[in-house]
C-alpha cells in the first residue's frame, strides 16, 4: 500500500516519536533498573540484620533472590548489547515486584499497627514504576493501579487488620499514584518537547528553505536509506538529476522573485510524480534538482522517469501581460537506474554519473532525458577494464556513463 500526502508524513512522524520515546525509556531503564534492584536487595538485608528484623529469613531469601535474578539477567543482556525487555514485559516485572513488596509488608504487619510494616518499600516501587522504569503513561498507570490496590486489599485479608490501617494505606497509595501520574505526564511532555526540538533542527538542516524539498544533505540521507531498502528487499534504484534549461533569463527578465516562483513550481511538479513515502525529491542548489526512487520492477522506474520528463519538459509561468510576460523553462534529465544495488555501489559515483547525464542532455539542447542502467556485473567489468579490484572501496577512474553496448538505456526525446 502506498501512502501519500499528509497521511504519510503523519505516519512517519508518529513512528519516529515512538522510536524516540522507546529509546529514551530504555535508556532510563538501563540507568535505573540495576541500581534499583541492588538498593532493594540491600534494603531487605539491612532490615533483617540492622533494624527490627521482622521479615522472616525465608521471605528475605526469596525476595533478594528474585530481585538479584532480574539484575543478573539485565546485566547479561546489556553486556551482549541486547535491547531491554519490551514495554509489556517491563510493566509486568514492575507490577510483580510491587506485589511482592505488598505481600511482604502485609504479612509482617502486626495487629494494631496503623500503617503496614515497611510501607516505604511499596511507595518506592510505585515511584520507580512511574518515574524510572521507562514505561509509557498507560502501562505505568496500570502497574501502579495494581500495586496501589494490592496493598489495602492484602492488609484487609490479614488477621486483626484495622479499618484505620486499611483506609490509611488506600489513601497513601492513591496519593502516590496521583503524584506518579503527574510525574509521568511531565516526563512525557519533556520527551515530546525534546523530540520536537530535535525534529525541527533536523528538518532545518535537511530541508531547502525556498521549496520545502530536501536539500543536498537530505538527499544524501535519503539516498543512503533508499540504497538500504533496495538492497534489503532486492529492489531496483533510480537516481534522477534535473538541471533547468534557460533559467537565468527568467531571473534577468522578470526578477529573482519570478525565478523563485519557477523553482517552487518545478518542486511541486516533481512531488506530484514522486509522491510515495520512499521517494526523495531534493533541490541541490540553484536550478538543480534530484529525485530518488526504489521499485521492485525496472519498468516502474522507467515509468517514473518518463512522468518526470513529461512534467518538466515544458514549464510556462505567467509573470506579466501577454506573450511577453510568459516565462518558459524545461529540465534536462539524467537518470541512472541501478539493478539490485549492494555493497559494491558508491553513492558519490552514482550521483556523479547521473549528474554527468543531465549535463550531456543540456549540451545537446536540453528538454530531453537520458537513461543509463548500472549493475554489479557492469561495475565489475568497468573495474577490470581500468585494472582495479572488485571492491566497493575502489572508485572508478572515469565518470562517463557506460556505453550502449553494455546494455544501457538510450536517449529519450
N, C-alpha and C positions, 0 to 999 in steps of 0.2 A: 504494500500500500504506500502510495506517495503522499507525503504531507506537503502542504504549500501554505504560503502566506503567514498570517498571524498565528495560526494553529501550530505550525512547525516551530516558529520562534518561541511560543509559549511552552511547548513541549520540551524544547531543548533547554530553556532556562530552568524549568522545573526539574529536569533531570540533573542539571548542573548543581542546583541548590541542594537536591537530595544527596548527591555525591559529596558536596562540600560539608554539609551538616554531619553526614555519616563519618567523614574523615575527621572532623573536629571532635565528634563524640567518641570515636575510637581512640583518638589521641588523649582525650580526657580520661577515658577508661584505663588506658595503659599507665598513665601518670598516677592514678589514684588507687587502682584495684590492689596492686601489690602491697602498697603501704597500708591500705585499709585492712587487708587480710592479716598482715603481721601485727598491726595495732590491736585488732580484735583478739588474736591469739594471746598476745602479751597481757591484755587486759583481763582475760579469763584466768590466766595463770596467776597474775598478781592478786586477783580477787580471792583465789583459792588459798594462796600462801600468805598474803600480807594483811588481808582485811578479815572480815568475819568468817570467810571460808564456808559460806552456807551452800555454795554449789557443790553437789556431790562429785567425787573424783571421776566417776564413770561419765557423768554429764560433761565435765571439763575435757576428758579424753576424747569423747565423741565430737564435741563442738570444735576443739582445736584441730583434731584430725581432719574434719570436713573442711574447715577454713584453709588449712595448710595444703590440702589436696588441690583446691582451686588455685592457690598461689603457685604451686609447682607446675600444674598444667598450663597456666597462663604464661609462666616464665619460659617453659619449653617452647610454646608457640611463638613467643617474642624472639627467642634465640634463633629459631628456624625461620623467622621472617614471615610467619603465617599471620593472616588478619585476625583481629579479635573476634570473639563469638558474635553471632548475629544479634540483631535487635531483640527478637523474641526470646532467645536463649539467655541473653543478659538480663532481661526483665524477669524471667523465671528464676534465675540464680539469686537475684536480689530479693525476690519475694520469699524464696525458700530460706535464705539466710535470715531474713527478718522474722519469719515464723519460727525459726529455731531459737532466736533470742526471746521471742514471745513465750514459747513453751518453757524455756529455762527460767524466765522471770516469773511466770505464773506458778510453776511447780515449787519454787523456793520462796514464795510469798507466804509468810506465816499468818494465821488467823488474827485479825485485829489490826493488821498493817493498813494504813490509809493509802499507801502507794505500793505498786508492785515492786518486788525486790530488783534492784539494779535496772530500773526502768530506762536508765540512760543508754543501755545497750540498744534498746528498741528505737529510742529517739535518734541516736547517732546513725542507725541503719536507715531510718527514714530520710535524714539529711543526705546520706550517701546516695539513696535512691533517686532523689530529685536533683541533686547538685553535682554529683561526682561520678555517677555510674554510666554517663554517656547515653542516657535513654531519651527518647523523644517525650514530649509532654504527655501524650496519650498513654504510652507504655508506663511511664513513671507514675502517672495518676492511678492506673490500675494496680500496679505493685504496691504503691503507698496505701491505697484503699484496703487491699488485702491485709497488709501488716497492721494498719490502724484499727481495722475492725477485729483483727485477731486477738489483740491484747485484752480489751474488755470482755470479749467472748470467752477467752481462756480463763480469765480470773473468775468469771461467773460460774464456771464449771468446777472450780476447786472448792474443797470443803471449807466452810467457815468464811467464805468471801462476803465482805460487807458491801452494802449498796453504795456507800460513800466511795469505797475504793474503785468500784466498777465505774461510777459516774465520773470520778476524777480522771481515771485512765482514759475514758471515752473523750472527755474534754481535752486532755493533753494531746491525744492522738489527732483529734480534729484540728486543733490549733497548729500542730506541727505539719499536718497535711496541707493546711491553708497556706502556711508560710512557705512550704516546699513548692507548692504550685506557683506561688508568686515568684519564687526564685527561678523556677524552671522557665516561666514565661519571660523573665528578664534575660536569661541565657539565650533563649530562642530569639528574642528581639535583638540581642547583641550579635548573634550569629547572622541574622538576616541583614543587619546594618553592615557588618563586615563583608558579607557576600556581595551586597550591592556596591560597596566601595571598590572591591576588587574587580567586579564585573565592569564597573564604569571605567576604571583605569585601563583594564584590558581592552575594552571597546574603543576607548580613545586612542590607545596605542596601535590598534589593528584596523581602524576604520578611516576611510577618506572623508574629511570634513565636508567637502563640497557635495559629493554624490551619495554619501552614506554607504558606499560599497566598501569592501575590504581594501586596505592599502597594500603596499608591497610586502610588509611584514605579515599581514593577514593572509596574503596569497601564498606565501611560503608555508605558513602553518597549515593552510587548507590543502596545499599540495602534499605535504607530509601525511596528513590524515587520509587523503584520497589514495595515495600510494599504499598505505597500510590496509585500507579497506579492500582495494583491488587485489593485493597480494593475499590477504586472509581469505577472501571469498572467491578467488580465482576469476576475477573480472578484468575488464579492459579499462584503460585510462586514456583520456584525451586532454591535452593542454593546447588551448587556442589563444593565440596572441593577435590582438587587433590594434592597428595603427590608423588613425583617422586621416583621410586624404583631404588636402586643401583646407586644413583647419585654420591656418594662420590668416588667410584672407578674411575669415569671419571676424576675428579679433580686430583686424585692421579696418574693416569696413563698418562694422556695427558696434564695436567696443567689446571690452572684456566681459561685461555682463551677458552679452549675447553669446560669447564663447562659453561662459559657464553654463548658460541655459542649454547650449548644444551638448555639452558634456553630460549634463543631467539627463537629457533626452536619450542619449546613447546608453547610459546606465540603465534607464527604465526599459529600453528595448531588450537589452541583454538579459535583464532579470525576468522579463516576460517569457523568455525562451528557457533559460536555465533556472527553473523555479523549484527544483527538487531540493529536499533538505540536505542532500550530499553535494549539491553543486556549489561551486565557489565562483563568484563574479567579483573582479577586483579592478580598481583603477591604479595603475602603477605610477602615475605621474604624467603631467602634460596631457597629451591626447592618446596615451597608450592604455589599453585595457587587456585583461586576461580572463578567460573562462576555463574552469577545470571541472571535468565530469568523469564519472565512472559508470560503467554499464556492463551487464552480463553478456551482451552481444555487440560485436563490432558495428553492425548495421545501425544500432541505436545511436552510437557516437557520430556516425556519418549523418544521420538524420538531424541530430542536434546541430552539427556544424552547418548543414545546409540551411536550417532555420535561422541560425545566427547570420549567415551570409544574406539571406533574404531580408532579414530585419534591418540590416545596416548597409545594404548596397546603394540605397538612395534615401538620404535623410534630408528633408526640406523643412525649414523653420521660417516663419514669417516674422520679421522684425520691423517692417515698415510697410508703406503703401505700395501697391502694385508689384510688378515683377522685380523692380529694383530692390524691394525690401525683402526678397526671399534669399535666405542663405542655404546653400546646399553643401553637403559633405557626404562622405561614404567611408567605408572601412576596408583596409587591406587585411585579409585574414589568413594567418598561417596556422595550420593545425598539425600537431604531432600526436598520432594515435599509437599507444603502446599496448602490445598484446601481452596480457598477463604479466605485469611488472613484478620484479622480485628484487633481491638484494643487489643485483647487478646494476640496477638503474640509479643514475645520478641525477638529483634534482637540477643542479645548475646546468648540466649538459642538456637536459630535456628542455629547460627554459630557453637556453641559447639556441637550440635547434628550431624551436617554434618561432622565436623572435627573428631568426635568420630567414625563415619562410615568409613572415609578414613583410620584411624588408625587400625580399625578392619580388613579392606582389607589388609593392609600392614602386619599385624601379621599372616594372613593366606596365605601369599605368594606373594601378590601384583598382579598387572596387571589384576585386576578384578574390578567389580563395585557392590556396594550395594545401593539399593534404598529403602527408607522408606517414607511413607506418614504420614502427620500430618494434623489434622483438629481441629476445635473448639470443636467438640464432644470428641475427644481423649484427648484434653487438659483438658477439664472439668473432664473427667474420671480419668486422672492422678492426678489432683489436689485433687479430692475426695479420691483417694487411699492413698495419703500422708497426708490427714487431712487438706488440705489447703482450702482456699476460692476461688471462681471462680472470680478472678480479674486479670487484666493484670499486676498489680504491684507485684504479688506474684510469685517469681521464683520457678521453680521446683527443688526438692532436689536432683534428680539424673540426669545424663547426658546420660544414655543409651537410645538407640533407642527403640521405642515401639515394643512389640513382634508381631510376625506374626498373632497371634490370634486376634489382634486389627485391622486387615485389612491393614497391611503394605505390601510394596513391598518386593521382595525377593532378592536373590543373583544372579547376572548375571555374567557368566564367560566371 
